[in-house]
Amino acid sequence: MALRPIKLLHHLWKQTWVARARSNVTTSRIMRPDDANIVGNVHGGTILKMIEEAGCIIGTRHCNTQNGDRCVAALARVERTDFLHPMFIGEVAHVSAEITYTSKHSVEVQVNVLSENIVTGAKKLTNKATLWYVPFSLQNVAKIIEVPPIEYSSPEQEEAGKKRYEAQKLERLETKERNGEIIMSVSLPDRQTKEPYTVAFSQSSLIHLVGPSDCTLHGFVHGGVTMKLMDEVAGIVAARHCKTNIVTASVDAINFHRKIKKGCVITISGRMTFTSNKSMEIEVLVDADPLVEAEKGKYRAATAFFTYISLDKDNKPLPVPPLKLDGEEEQKRFEEGKARYLQNKAKRLADKERQQ
């Protein structure tokens, strides 16, 4: 039976937005000297920022394919992200994003990053990441918009996406409860009095005033800006510990607990929690202080664990100096970091076996 004109238009409109939602977003740009460290390795934070920008574009575009309030997709969480290969100055980064699951109020976006040597034409996969976004109304920043559903190739694909959604939702809640609303400041020590290779010797902080260029249409900080600052602090901690060239190896899930508004002063603090023979884990905490609305008080905005490796002048891994621990609290954080390290190592080996 032929569709009636109104039903036909609705059918075509639906098919159009489904096709748009499923299409990839790809961004590309050449890596410049200010994107990299002193030996030419592109900063992990630069790559994380590009990943988030691509995710925000496709998430916002999808959530505006229906009638109703216009909205913008805000980053809620980044799953564990591995840095598979280094990227260098002069290479072109190609970042592609695709929506893989939607719930009523969130969007899962999977992102791949390829680096291209434009002289030789060689390409390699450098990053794979999964991000979760929540759409907020442009008219009312407290209002979360319902997400248009996507079509799945099979019921199994949808069920797998639902399991990922439930798992990340649970972990976000657990992380928020663990951090609470208590600001455990990481003090900046007098390094002349601290013993090298201790937590106190390398721990570091950055203070940043949030300006208009850092923010979305809502006036809240882009997730990518926050991640770049977090990576910078983690890199400072790693460099102070090793005193060598260091690069980001991976980032455990980054959880964004609360939005950061324009005009806030944010303090990004990092401290070493664990070292293995060839890697080091740094905990990074982001605290926001709303200067204009000071009565609201400081709050914990984001948390994550970054893993770094130490490299020689030929970009070969170097042994990492063991972390010297002082007190029960540092010992506890070390054991928790060791458990994460062993869990991630086992997962990598299992993934490698499946691919063979």
N, C-alpha and C positions, 0 to 999 in steps of 0.2 A: 504494500500500500504506500502511496506517495505521501510524504510529510506535508502538512498544511504550511502555508507561507510563514506564519509566526513561529511554529515549531521548527521549521527549516532554518530560519534565521538564528534561533536560539541554539540549534544543533551546530551550525557553522561557527557561531561565536564561541561556543564551548570548545570546539575542536581547535580554534585559533589560539585560545589562551593555553590550552593543554600543550600544543606544539611549541608555543613560546616558552612555557615553563620548562619543557624538556630540552630545549636547545641550550647549547653550551654558551658561556660567556668567556671570551679569551682576551686578555690584555697582554701587551708586550712593551718592553722598554730596555734600552741598553744600560748596562751597569757602568756608572761613572766613578771617578776616584773618591767622591764623598760618600759612596755607598759601601766602601770597603775599609779594611784595617790597613796598617802600614805596610803589610806584605802583599796586599792585593786580594785577599779573601773577602768576598762580600759578606757583610754582617748578617747574622741570622735574623736580627730584628728588621732589617730592610726587606728580606724575603717574607717574613711573617706579615708585614704591613701590606705587601702586594697581594698576598693570599687573602687577607681580610677584605681588601678593596674589591677584589673579584667576587668574593662571597656576598658582600653587601650589595653589589650591583644586581646580581642575579636574584638574591633574596627579595630586595625591594621591588624589582621589576615584576616578579611573580606575584607578590602580595598586592600589587596594584592592578592586577588583571581582572578584577571584579568591581562591580558598582559599590558605592559607599565611600567611607572616609579614605582619603589619601593617607599613605603611611610610609614609614621608613623602617627597614629591618635593622634591629640592634643586635650586636653580638652578645650571646649569653655564655658560650663555652667553645673552647677549641680542644678537640681530642688530642691524644698523644701524636706528635709530629716528629718524624725522623728526617734528619738531613743526610740524604743518601750519598751525595757527592758535593764537593765544594763548587762554588761559582766564583768567577774572577772578573776583574775590571775588563771591559771591552766585550764581554759576552752579552747576548740578548736573553732576557728571561721571558719565557712564554708561560703565562698563568691561565689555566682553563678551569672553569667551575661548572658544576652541574648539580641540580637539585635531585636528591635521591630518596627523600622521604618528607612527608608533611604530617603533622598532627593538627589538632584544632588550633593551637596557638604557637606552633614553632615549625621551623624549616631546617632540614638537614642539607648541607651543601658539601659536596666532595670536590676537592681542588687538587690538581696536579701541576707541578712546576717543571718545565723543561729549560735547560740552558743550551744555547746555540753559539758555537764558535762561528762567527760570520765570515772568517777567513777560510776555514777548512770545510764548513758546513756540518761539522760533527755536532750531534745532539745527544743529550743524556738527561734522564729523569733525576732531578735533584730532591724533590719533595712530594709527599702525598699527605693531605690533611683533610680532616673532617671538622666542619664548623656547624654550630647551631645558632639560629637567629630567631628573634621574637619581634613581630611587627608592632610598632607603636603609632597611634594616630598623630597626624600633624596638627590637628585641631586641639587634641587633648592628650598631653604626653603621658598621662596616667592610664590611658585606655589602650588595652591590647586588642588588636584586630584579629578576627578569625582568618585563618589561612585557607586559600582555595586549595582543594585537594588535587593531587596529581594522579595520573593513571599509571598502573604498574604492569609490567610484562607478565607477571604471574602472582597468584596468591602467596607463594613462598617468598617472593621478593618483598611484598608488603609486610608479611609477618616478620621477616628478618629486620626490616626497618623499625617496626614497632618494638622489637626486643632491644635494639640499639637505643631507641628513644627512652624506654623505661630505665635502662641501665645508666644512661648519662643523667637522667633526672634524679635518680637515687643518689648517685655520687655527688652531684651538685649540692643536694641537701645535706649530705654527710660532711662535706667540706665546709659548708657555711656554719654548721653546728660546731665543728672542730675549732674553727677560728673565732666563732662568736663575734661579739661586738667590742671585745677588749683589744686595745691597741698595744701590742707588745713591741715597743720600739726597739730597733737594732741600733744601739748607740755607736757613734763614730769614735773609735779609740785613738789614743795617742800612740801611733805605730812605733815610735821610738822606744816605748816601754813594753811593747808586746813581743812575745816570742814568735819568730817566723813559723809558718805552717799550722798556726792555731786558728780557730774560728774568729777570735777577736782581732787577729792581725789583718785578715783579708776582708772582713765584713765592710760593706760600703753602702752609701745612700746617695740618691740624686733628688733634688727638689725642683719641681717644675710648676710654673704658673700657667694654667690652662687658658689659652687664648682662642680667638675665633677660628684661626686656621687649623686648630686641633679638633674642631667640632663638626657634628652633623647638622642637618637642617633644624633639629630640635634644640641645638645648643648644648649637646652632650658630647663627651669625648668619643672619637672614633676608636673602636677596639684595636685597630691596627696601630694607632699612635701609642696607646698604652703598652701593647706588646713590644713595640720597638724600644721604648724606654726600659721595660723590664729586661729585655735582652742586653741592653747597654750596661745596666747595673750588674747583671750576672757575669758579663764579660769582664768587667772591672775586677770582680771578686776572683774569678778564675785566673786572670793575669797576675794579680797580686800574690796569689798562692804559688803559681808556677814560675812566674817571671820569664815566660816564653810566649811565642805566638800561640794563640788559642782560638778555637772555632766551636760554634754550636753544633753538637752532635744530635740532640733531640730535645723536645719539650714535652714533659708530661702534661696532662690536661690543664688548661688555663681556665679558671672559673671566674666569671664576672658576677660578683655578688650584688653590687649596687651601681647605678649609673653615676658618672662624674660630670658635674655641671660646669659650664664655662665660668671662669672666675675663681674656681677652686685652686688651692695650692695642693699639689699631690707630692707625697714622699714615697719614693720607690726604694725599698731596702732589700739588700741581698746578703745571705750568709751561707757559708759552706756547711753542708750537712753530712756528706759522705764522699769518700774517695775509694776507687778501686785502683788496680795497677795502671790502667790506661784512661780512666775517666773520673770526673768529679761532678757531684750533684750540688746545685745551688738553689736554695729556697728563696723566692722573691715575693715580697709583700707590697701591696699598693694601698696606702692610706690617703684619704681625701679630707681636706680641711676647707669647708665652705666659708670664705672670708666674709662675704656679704651677709650670709645667714649664719653667723657664728653661733647663734643659740642652738643650732642643730647639732653642733659638735662634730668631732672627727669620726670617721668610720672606715672600716676595712672594705675596699672596693674590689680588689682582685688578688688572686694568689696563684702561684705556679711553681713547678720544679723544672729547672733547666739543667741539662747535662752537657758538659764541655769536654773536649779533649785537647791535649797539648801536642804541638807539632814542631818539628825541626825546620830548618831553612828549606828543605826539599819537600815539605808538607807530609812527612812521615811521622806516625805517632811516636811520642816520647813517653816514658814512664812518668806517672804523676806522683809527686812527693806525698807520703802518707799524711793524713790529717791528725794532728795532735789534739786529743780531747781533754776537756777540763770540766769535771762535774757530771752529775747524773743526767741533767737535761741534755747536754751535748751527746752523751753516750746513747740516750734514748733516741734522739734524732738520727744518730749514726745508724743504729740498728734498724730503724724504720726505712732509712735510705737504702741500706743493704738489702732489705726485703724487696723494695721496689726494683733495685738493680737485678737481683736474681730472677724476679718474676718477668721483667722485660727481656732478660737474656734467654729464658726458657721459651718465651713467646716467639722471639726472633728465630730460634733454632727450629721450633715447630713449624713456623711459616716457611722456612727454608726447605724443610723436609717435604712439605706439601707441594712445593713448586717443582721438586725433582721428579 
